[in-house]
């Protein structure tokens, strides 16, 4: 999966997780709150993975550009 896809999935999971937590609070469901918290953390991890992939790609491209400049 690419960096952008990871970031999109992460953002989606974060939003759904927050919504589940809100629904859980409104209905008094500890289970729903817990599921929401887990999904939100999962989303944050996915976004972090996307950021890391993007940073790696950018570093490789910068290194290649610097190498080509020196040739």
N, C-alpha and C positions, 0 to 999 in steps of 0.2 A: 504494500500500500504506500502511496506517495505522501509527501509531507502535507499537501493541501487536504487530501482525503482524511488523514489522521486528525488534522485541525478541525475539519468540519464535523467528523464523528465525535470528537471530543467536546466541541461546543454543544452539539445536540444532546449528548449524554449528560453534560452538566445541567443544561436547561431542564431536561426531563427529570433528572434527579432532584433538582430544587423544587420542581412542581410536585413530585411525589411527596417530598418532605412537607410541603405546605398542605397537601391533601391529608396526609397522615396527621398533622397537627390539628387540622380542622375537624377531622372525624375521630380523633383520639386513637388512631391506629399506630401503635409502636412499630409494628411490622412494616407498614408503608413508609414510615419515617426512616427506618433502618435501610430499607431497599433504596430509598431516595439518596441517603447519605453514601451508600456504596456506589450507586450509579454516578453520583457527582464526582466522587474520587476517581472512578474509572475514567470519566471524561477529562479530568485534569491530567491524568496520566497520558491519555491519548494526545492531548494538546501538547504536552511536554515532549512526547515522542516526535510529533510533527515539527516542533521547533528545533529539536536536535537534528532531525534529518535535513531540515532547511539550512541550518548552520553548517553542517558537514558539506552539503552541496555547494554552498556559497564559498566555503574555504577551499574546496577543490577547484572551483572555477577561478577564484582569485589566484591560486597557485599556478594554474595553467596559463592564465593571462600574463602573469609576471614572467613565467618561463618563456612564453612566446615573445614577449617584449625584449628579452635579453638575447634572443637569437638573431 
